[in-house]
Amino acid sequence: MKIAVFNGSPRKGNTAAMVQAFREGAEAAGHVVEEYQVGRMKIAGCLACEYCHTKGEGNCIQKDDLEKILPAYREADMVVFASPIYYFTMTAQMEAAIQRVYCIGKPLNAKKAAMLLSSGSPGVYDAAIAQFKAYMGYAGIENAGIITAHGDENGSEAKLAEIREFAKGL
Ligand SMILES: Cc1cc2nc3c(=O)[nH]c(=O)nc-3n(C[C@H](O)[C@H](O)[C@H](O)COP(=O)(O)O)c2cc1C
């Protein structure tokens, strides 16, 4: 499979370690992994101008880093949303990246999706997980799995091994 990983963290920290473990497992199983560092991209919120659904014919009127991730939304067989938790949801950069898919409606080719979440505290994932499940349900994409890491789990060999095994089994 061609797997697109959207990393919502603006820095090379705990989420990056989860993505790296995912990559190792997925590549060991023969998949091709492309990472998109949306946390470091400039992607504005949707303007609801409807240009994309009228004259724009699927193209967004805002010219920003969305253009770097749209090919993945069109082509990837699997999408992975990896993000730190900021105030009980994914980062603002990730939310913008998700909502701007509006111009094409949804990830067009993806059959599977997964989520990797990192946080300081336990029990802070409900909103992000509810959004992910609802969004994938709406898009008709199978939820292949959700892995979270909080506190000392971040960067631990046990957690990274769990992620590698998960990715190997896709
Ligand atoms: C702006 C901001 C908001 C955060 N909000 C939460 C939160 O609501 N709950 C929590 O447990 N951790 C919160 N954290 C901590 C991060 O989720 C945690 O440090 C995470 O491991 C960072 O991932 P990273 O190293 O990939 O950036 C927040 C951190 C920042 C910078």
The ligand as an SDF file (V2000), in Angstrom:
LIG
                    3D

 31 33  0  0  0  0  0  0  0  0999 V2000
   -0.2620   24.0630   23.1530 C   0  0  0  0  0  0  0  0  0  0  0  0
   -0.1790   22.7190   23.8510 C   0  0  0  0  0  0  0  0  0  0  0  0
   -1.3330   22.1690   24.3660 C   0  0  0  0  0  0  0  0  0  0  0  0
   -1.2960   20.9180   25.0080 C   0  0  0  0  0  0  0  0  0  0  0  0
   -2.4430   20.3850   25.4920 N   0  0  0  0  0  0  0  0  0  0  0  0
   -2.4290   19.1770   26.1150 C   0  0  0  0  0  0  0  0  0  0  0  0
   -3.6330   18.5960   26.6420 C   0  0  0  0  0  0  0  0  0  0  0  0
   -4.7310   19.1440   26.5280 O   0  0  0  0  0  0  0  0  0  0  0  0
   -3.5390   17.3980   27.2610 N   0  0  0  0  0  0  0  0  0  0  0  0
   -2.3310   16.7370   27.4100 C   0  0  0  0  0  0  0  0  0  0  0  0
   -2.3170   15.6660   28.0070 O   0  0  0  0  0  0  0  0  0  0  0  0
   -1.1810   17.2540   26.8850 N   0  0  0  0  0  0  0  0  0  0  0  0
   -1.2090   18.4550   26.2570 C   0  0  0  0  0  0  0  0  0  0  0  0
   -0.0430   18.9830   25.7360 N   0  0  0  0  0  0  0  0  0  0  0  0
    1.2100   18.1840   25.7990 C   0  0  0  0  0  0  0  0  0  0  0  0
    1.5120   17.4400   24.4810 C   0  0  0  0  0  0  0  0  0  0  0  0
    0.3700   16.7670   23.9950 O   0  0  0  0  0  0  0  0  0  0  0  0
    2.6320   16.4150   24.7180 C   0  0  0  0  0  0  0  0  0  0  0  0
    3.7850   17.0480   25.2400 O   0  0  0  0  0  0  0  0  0  0  0  0
    2.9780   15.6630   23.4410 C   0  0  0  0  0  0  0  0  0  0  0  0
    3.7510   14.5280   23.7710 O   0  0  0  0  0  0  0  0  0  0  0  0
    3.7770   16.5460   22.4670 C   0  0  0  0  0  0  0  0  0  0  0  0
    4.0500   15.8450   21.2840 O   0  0  0  0  0  0  0  0  0  0  0  0
    5.3120   16.2770   20.3390 P   0  0  0  0  0  0  0  0  0  0  0  0
    6.5740   15.9790   21.1340 O   0  0  0  0  0  0  0  0  0  0  0  0
    5.1860   15.4400   19.1290 O   0  0  0  0  0  0  0  0  0  0  0  0
    5.1520   17.7280   20.0500 O   0  0  0  0  0  0  0  0  0  0  0  0
   -0.0570   20.2280   25.1200 C   0  0  0  0  0  0  0  0  0  0  0  0
    1.1180   20.8190   24.5930 C   0  0  0  0  0  0  0  0  0  0  0  0
    1.0620   22.0480   23.9680 C   0  0  0  0  0  0  0  0  0  0  0  0
    2.3340   22.6550   23.3900 C   0  0  0  0  0  0  0  0  0  0  0  0
  1  2  1  0
  2  3  1  0
  2 30  2  0
  3  4  2  0
  4  5  1  0
  4 28  1  0
  5  6  2  0
  6  7  1  0
  6 13  1  0
  7  8  2  0
  7  9  1  0
  9 10  1  0
 10 11  2  0
 10 12  1  0
 12 13  2  0
 13 14  1  0
 14 15  1  0
 14 28  1  0
 15 16  1  0
 16 17  1  0
 16 18  1  0
 18 19  1  0
 18 20  1  0
 20 21  1  0
 20 22  1  0
 22 23  1  0
 23 24  1  0
 24 25  2  0
 24 26  1  0
 24 27  1  0
 28 29  2  0
 29 30  1  0
 30 31  1  0
M  END
$$$$
